[in-house]
Amino acid sequence: MEDTAIGLWGVPLAIFAGAIRVSTPFIFVSLGETITERSGRINLGLEGTLVFGAMTAYAIAVLSGSAWLGVLAAMATGAVFGTVHGWICKWPKVNDIAIGIAMMQFGLGLAFFLGKPFIQPVAPHLPAIPFGFWSNLPPVEAALNINILFILGGALAVILWWALKNTRIGLVLRVVGDSTDAARAMGINPDRVRLLATAVGGSLAAIGGAYLSLYYPGSWNERISSGQGLMAVALVIFARWNPIGCFVAALLFGGAGALGPALQSVGVTQGYYLFYAAPYVLTLVIMIITSSPTRALAGAPGALSLTK
Amino acid sequence: MTVKIDDPTLSIPAERRALLRPALEWIARRAEPLAITLGAILAGTALFSLFILAVGKSPTDLYRLMYTGGFGSWFSIQNSLSRASPLLLTALCVALPARLGLIIIGGEGAVVLGGVAAAAIALPIVGLLPPIITLPVMALAAMVIGGIWIGLSGFLRHYRGVNETISSLLLAYIAIALMNQFVEGPLRDPASLNKPSTRPLPHDYMLGSIPGMDVHWGLVIGIVACIASWILIEMTSHGFAARIAGGNVRAAQIQGLPVGRLITGFTAIAGSFAGLAGMIEVAAVQGGANASLAAGYGYTGILVAFLARHNPLAIIPVAILLGGINASGGLIQRRMGLPDATVLVLQGTLFIVILFCETLYGRFKIFNPDLWKRST
């Protein structure tokens, strides 16, 4: 009976719950991509990194019995993927967008190859905090059962936002991203900064993958990601390279993604599959509205190949 | 043309060398992409061998099986050729916009919608019209929708400044959602239980095989499309204008070239090829539209196009090579106990190494006739 006790309120509640559940991978991948893009490089390979991170996290969690060890292992592999991408892209004439697509295919292939034995076993899940303890309505309790990674992601967004503005590292990152020449004039090695930024970006994206396999949906298979890693690149543009913006945009994406299942739960089944397209349509529409053929996007790092 | 040769050790007289020189230059310039690509393929294969050794298998066994499975018998060659057919068309979807400096990665969306459009238009007219009319109508519908889909990315790029890589990708996801909606909803055949699909095409409405072979006509269509694209790029003024716009948009605009129309037009043609791949998948392989349309041809096509350095004629051998590698996946899985993703890892490795080797262009004096004088 409790299910019907909230009636149509179930729709916004389900969207809210879905937003929190679905957004976490978007938060981490987009924060990682923000760091990379702020350094003037773009990594489209994060989809591969995300899926490989999901596989690593699951495999290590199965083998060690610790979900958190899985997350750490995923971060390490993500950093390796980022470093490879960063190293290859430092060479002249190498196109960072194309390398990203190649790294994506490589990461997906390797994850499917090495992940085959882990489709069956069950790994320990990441813990969640029951913020809904005050309610006796199961849907409310379920909606407020929030994973620790979501909270960490929110905190990381705030820290990054602050650090980009106020720390030396943030300044170096912004200078390198805006002008390679200015960075050299300041005695900064742009290649090294970009390499580090890509590595950090990769390790954050891999956390997003770990969340997918260790919490929601919570198992490893070859269809675990439906393009979250790639969507995050669009999301960063949408968020104007601002970490807080990434957090908000990720929530919006998550909410849009939860629209279909939420409506279905109250009996609206017309056009069910079209709702799956909602986050993509939303992103595209926002990009069309906010882009301009004559000027670079506000907030875009000057050295970024994507927006030139 | 006067060339000064100071090297006395050369036996060919200076006048003769001056005559030979244009030919040598021609060869040198064309040898560079071939040599670098072949070197990159060898390096990628060597890297992949290390990976296979690391998982405890024999690379020589693997490559032997790959050859057997892809090209070792008439049966496997036909299999490879069938698999190459959609790759020819999806690679064109990447290669044509690349001439304008655009990276389109959403060809999968045009494939999927092309297949749905072909099925949707065929099913009501099957039986009323003969196959000879139905099949071209299907192809046309697929090309129109594919052209609109990818052309939209080009249009948005030029007139709204939206990055084409991202928009084409978003459109691909939207296309897959649309396909699911159609195949699960209005077009669903109630008889398809586990795997929702449209009603099957009657057998005589299918695109048949090339006479004497077990390869469907899609291969011929793909090769013709590649040759037509090559002619478009290399022989027409539109292709020339596109190359200029791809090199420098501002210069092209100053020259008065219609850059917006070129970008929209080229992306639309590219998308219509990918849409055609979807129609062929429906009319020659699946017999109806279903989720198998999103089999990743659009993504493998990206690899083919980059391997071929966006040259439509080079796409033909590369697509057949990758078709063969894909065809051998099953054999490798059965004989060596390796996962089916093995070929994906090989493709990814080759892709990365080949893109990395872009950095080698212009570094070897032997390929650069402008530097010959200084070197002797």
Boltz contact constraints between the chains, C-beta under 6 A:
constraints:
  - contact:
      token1: [A, 88]
      token2: [B, 356]
      max_distance: 6.0
  - contact:
      token1: [A, 91]
      token2: [B, 359]
      max_distance: 6.0
  - contact:
      token1: [A, 92]
      token2: [B, 359]
      max_distance: 6.0
  - contact:
      token1: [A, 93]
      token2: [B, 358]
      max_distance: 6.0
  - contact:
      token1: [A, 93]
      token2: [B, 359]
      max_distance: 6.0
  - contact:
      token1: [A, 94]
      token2: [B, 358]
      max_distance: 6.0
  - contact:
      token1: [A, 94]
      token2: [B, 359]
      max_distance: 6.0
  - contact:
      token1: [A, 97]
      token2: [B, 103]
      max_distance: 6.0
  - contact:
      token1: [A, 97]
      token2: [B, 165]
      max_distance: 6.0
  - contact:
      token1: [A, 98]
      token2: [B, 355]
      max_distance: 6.0
  - contact:
      token1: [A, 99]
      token2: [B, 355]
      max_distance: 6.0
  - contact:
      token1: [A, 101]
      token2: [B, 105]
      max_distance: 6.0
  - contact:
      token1: [A, 101]
      token2: [B, 302]
      max_distance: 6.0
  - contact:
      token1: [A, 102]
      token2: [B, 351]
      max_distance: 6.0
  - contact:
      token1: [A, 102]
      token2: [B, 352]
      max_distance: 6.0
  - contact:
      token1: [A, 102]
      token2: [B, 355]
      max_distance: 6.0
  - contact:
      token1: [A, 105]
      token2: [B, 348]
      max_distance: 6.0
  - contact:
      token1: [A, 105]
      token2: [B, 351]
      max_distance: 6.0
  - contact:
      token1: [A, 106]
      token2: [B, 348]
      max_distance: 6.0
  - contact:
      token1: [A, 106]
      token2: [B, 352]
      max_distance: 6.0
  - contact:
      token1: [A, 109]
      token2: [B, 341]
      max_distance: 6.0
  - contact:
      token1: [A, 109]
      token2: [B, 344]
      max_distance: 6.0
  - contact:
      token1: [A, 109]
      token2: [B, 345]
      max_distance: 6.0
  - contact:
      token1: [A, 109]
      token2: [B, 348]
      max_distance: 6.0
  - contact:
      token1: [A, 110]
      token2: [B, 345]
      max_distance: 6.0
  - contact:
      token1: [A, 112]
      token2: [B, 341]
      max_distance: 6.0
  - contact:
      token1: [A, 113]
      token2: [B, 339]
      max_distance: 6.0
  - contact:
      token1: [A, 113]
      token2: [B, 341]
      max_distance: 6.0
  - contact:
      token1: [A, 113]
      token2: [B, 345]
      max_distance: 6.0
  - contact:
      token1: [A, 116]
      token2: [B, 339]
      max_distance: 6.0
  - contact:
      token1: [A, 227]
      token2: [B, 173]
      max_distance: 6.0
  - contact:
      token1: [A, 230]
      token2: [B, 169]
      max_distance: 6.0
  - contact:
      token1: [A, 234]
      token2: [B, 166]
      max_distance: 6.0
  - contact:
      token1: [A, 273]
      token2: [B, 177]
      max_distance: 6.0
  - contact:
      token1: [A, 273]
      token2: [B, 180]
      max_distance: 6.0
  - contact:
      token1: [A, 273]
      token2: [B, 181]
      max_distance: 6.0
  - contact:
      token1: [A, 273]
      token2: [B, 184]
      max_distance: 6.0
  - contact:
      token1: [A, 274]
      token2: [B, 177]
      max_distance: 6.0
  - contact:
      token1: [A, 274]
      token2: [B, 181]
      max_distance: 6.0
  - contact:
      token1: [A, 276]
      token2: [B, 177]
      max_distance: 6.0
  - contact:
      token1: [A, 277]
      token2: [B, 174]
      max_distance: 6.0
  - contact:
      token1: [A, 277]
      token2: [B, 177]
      max_distance: 6.0
  - contact:
      token1: [A, 280]
      token2: [B, 170]
      max_distance: 6.0
  - contact:
      token1: [A, 280]
      token2: [B, 173]
      max_distance: 6.0
  - contact:
      token1: [A, 280]
      token2: [B, 174]
      max_distance: 6.0
  - contact:
      token1: [A, 283]
      token2: [B, 170]
      max_distance: 6.0
  - contact:
      token1: [A, 284]
      token2: [B, 170]
      max_distance: 6.0
  - contact:
      token1: [A, 287]
      token2: [B, 162]
      max_distance: 6.0
  - contact:
      token1: [A, 288]
      token2: [B, 160]
      max_distance: 6.0
  - contact:
      token1: [A, 288]
      token2: [B, 162]
      max_distance: 6.0
  - contact:
      token1: [A, 291]
      token2: [B, 160]
      max_distance: 6.0
  - contact:
      token1: [A, 291]
      token2: [B, 161]
      max_distance: 6.0
  - contact:
      token1: [A, 291]
      token2: [B, 162]
      max_distance: 6.0
  - contact:
      token1: [A, 292]
      token2: [B, 161]
      max_distance: 6.0
  - contact:
      token1: [A, 293]
      token2: [B, 159]
      max_distance: 6.0
  - contact:
      token1: [A, 293]
      token2: [B, 160]
      max_distance: 6.0
  - contact:
      token1: [A, 293]
      token2: [B, 161]
      max_distance: 6.0
  - contact:
      token1: [A, 306]
      token2: [B, 163]
      max_distance: 6.0
